[in-house]
Amino acid sequence: MKVQSIQPTPNPNAFKFLVDQTLAKSGQTLAYGKPEHARQDVLAQAMFAIPGVDTLFFCDNFVTVSMTPAADWRAVAEQVTRLLESHEPEPVAASVASGHAGAAADDPLARLPQGGDAQLLSRINSLLDDRVRPALAGDGGGLQVMGLEGKTLFIRYQGACGSCPSSTSGTLLAIQNLLQAEIDEELVVTMS
């Protein structure tokens, strides 16, 4: 596997490592908030062993590595690059159920969307797939729909978006405005 580029993200503590191999099955994502969530993922476990690595987000042909504020970025980047380039490629998502859940099966926070109108949730996810998730992936992030209660949609950001200051305000409001304009003007979006 070859690291093609290391790209900054809007989150100052996260970088996107673009590689020439597939890291997650097309359309799927894997988000690990803690090493114990990645028990069955050898590559993720090795990345968590690097001092300063905080969270990991795998999507198609990139991994976003979020670091602790005190991490030495150069050291983390060098070690992640070495690890990726020495890794024997095999689909990271092979043994993990993902889809819109977008997290490891043993992650206690990972769950399929709960509650609400299944047809409405389907329309919401379709719009998010078409207009929001590609933009977030371009910045090394993603989002998971956690559930719908009445007209309140609960989401969780992943990857670079998970701890990015703009995610909690501007991006959240933009997603809410899009969903209100395209699906239902009463929808409210909040972080879970």
C-alpha positions in Angstrom: 0.0 0.0 0.0 1.3 3.5 -0.8 0.3 6.7 0.9 -0.4 9.1 -2.0 -0.9 12.2 0.1 -1.4 13.5 3.6 -4.0 16.2 3.6 -5.0 18.7 6.3 -8.6 18.9 7.3 -10.6 21.8 8.8 -10.0 20.2 12.1 -6.5 21.2 13.3 -6.0 17.9 15.1 -6.9 15.6 12.2 -5.2 14.6 9.0 -6.4 12.5 6.1 -4.1 9.8 4.7 -5.0 9.1 1.1 -3.8 5.6 -0.1 -3.8 3.7 -3.3 -5.8 0.7 -1.9 -9.3 0.2 -0.5 -9.5 0.5 3.3 -13.2 0.1 3.6 -15.8 -1.4 1.3 -17.4 1.1 -1.1 -20.1 3.1 0.7 -19.1 1.9 4.1 -17.2 3.6 6.9 -15.5 2.5 10.1 -15.2 4.9 13.0 -13.2 4.0 16.1 -13.3 6.2 19.1 -11.2 3.9 21.3 -8.7 1.1 20.8 -11.2 -1.4 22.4 -13.7 -0.6 19.6 -11.2 -1.9 17.1 -10.4 -5.3 18.6 -10.9 -7.2 15.4 -9.1 -4.7 13.2 -5.3 -5.3 13.1 -4.5 -2.1 11.2 -6.6 0.1 13.5 -5.1 -1.5 16.6 -1.6 -0.8 15.3 -2.5 2.8 14.6 -3.9 3.2 18.2 -0.5 2.0 19.5 1.1 5.1 18.0 1.4 7.7 20.8 -0.9 10.7 20.2 -3.5 8.9 18.0 -7.0 9.6 19.4 -9.6 8.4 16.9 -9.7 6.8 13.5 -12.1 7.0 10.6 -11.8 4.7 7.6 -13.6 5.4 4.3 -12.9 4.0 0.9 -9.3 4.9 0.1 -8.4 7.1 3.1 -8.1 7.0 6.8 -8.5 10.2 9.0 -6.3 10.2 12.1 -7.3 12.5 14.8 -4.7 13.2 17.4 -4.6 14.4 20.9 -3.8 18.2 21.2 -0.4 17.4 22.7 0.6 15.0 19.9 3.7 15.6 17.8 2.1 15.8 14.4 5.4 15.0 12.5 6.0 11.8 14.6 2.4 10.6 14.2 2.4 11.2 10.4 5.7 9.4 10.0 4.6 6.4 12.0 1.2 6.2 10.4 2.8 6.4 6.9 5.2 3.7 7.7 2.5 1.5 9.1 0.2 2.0 6.1 3.0 1.3 3.6 4.0 -1.9 5.4 0.5 -3.1 5.9 -0.6 -6.2 3.8 -3.9 -5.0 2.2 -7.0 -6.8 3.1 -10.4 -5.1 3.4 -10.6 -3.5 6.8 -14.4 -3.8 6.7 -14.4 -7.6 6.0 -15.3 -8.7 9.5 -17.3 -5.7 10.6 -20.9 -4.8 10.0 -21.1 -1.2 8.9 -23.3 0.7 6.4 -24.8 3.8 7.8 -24.0 2.6 11.3 -20.4 3.4 10.4 -18.8 2.0 13.5 -17.4 -1.2 14.8 -19.9 -3.8 15.9 -18.4 -3.9 19.4 -18.6 -0.1 19.8 -21.2 0.4 22.5 -22.2 3.7 20.9 -22.7 2.1 17.5 -26.3 1.3 16.6 -28.6 1.5 13.7 -30.9 4.5 13.7 -33.6 4.1 16.3 -37.2 5.2 16.4 -39.1 7.4 14.1 -40.6 6.9 10.7 -38.6 4.4 8.7 -39.6 6.1 5.4 -38.6 9.5 6.7 -35.2 8.1 7.9 -34.7 6.6 4.5 -35.3 9.9 2.7 -33.0 11.7 5.2 -30.2 9.2 4.6 -30.6 9.4 0.9 -30.3 13.2 0.9 -27.3 12.9 3.3 -25.7 10.3 1.0 -26.1 12.6 -2.0 -25.3 16.0 -0.7 -23.7 15.9 2.7 -21.6 12.8 3.3 -19.4 13.3 0.1 -18.5 16.9 1.3 -17.7 15.7 4.8 -15.6 12.8 3.3 -13.7 15.4 1.2 -12.6 16.9 4.5 -11.8 13.6 6.1 -15.0 13.1 8.0 -18.5 11.7 8.0 -21.7 11.5 10.0 -23.8 8.7 11.4 -27.6 9.0 11.9 -28.3 7.8 15.4 -32.0 8.1 15.4 -35.2 10.1 14.9 -37.6 11.1 17.7 -40.6 13.0 16.4 -39.0 15.7 14.3 -35.6 15.7 16.0 -32.8 13.9 14.1 -29.8 12.8 16.2 -26.5 12.5 14.4 -22.9 11.8 15.4 -19.9 13.2 13.5 -17.1 10.9 12.6 -13.4 11.3 11.6 -12.1 14.9 11.3 -15.7 16.2 11.9 -15.9 14.5 15.3 -13.9 17.1 17.2 -13.9 20.0 14.7 -15.2 23.3 16.1 -17.1 24.2 12.9 -19.0 20.8 13.0 -20.8 21.8 16.2 -22.2 25.0 14.8 -22.0 26.0 11.1 -22.1 22.5 9.6 -24.8 21.3 11.9 -27.0 24.3 11.0 -26.3 23.8 7.3 -27.4 20.2 7.5 -30.6 21.2 9.4 -31.3 24.0 6.8 -30.9 21.5 3.9 -33.1 18.9 5.5 -35.8 21.5 6.3 -35.7 22.8 2.7 -35.7 19.4 1.0 -37.6 17.1 3.4 -39.6 18.7 6.3 -39.4 22.3 7.5 -40.0 21.1 11.1 -36.9 18.9 11.3 -34.4 19.8 14.0 -30.9 18.3 13.9 -28.9 17.8 17.1 -25.7 15.9 18.0 -26.2 12.7 19.9 
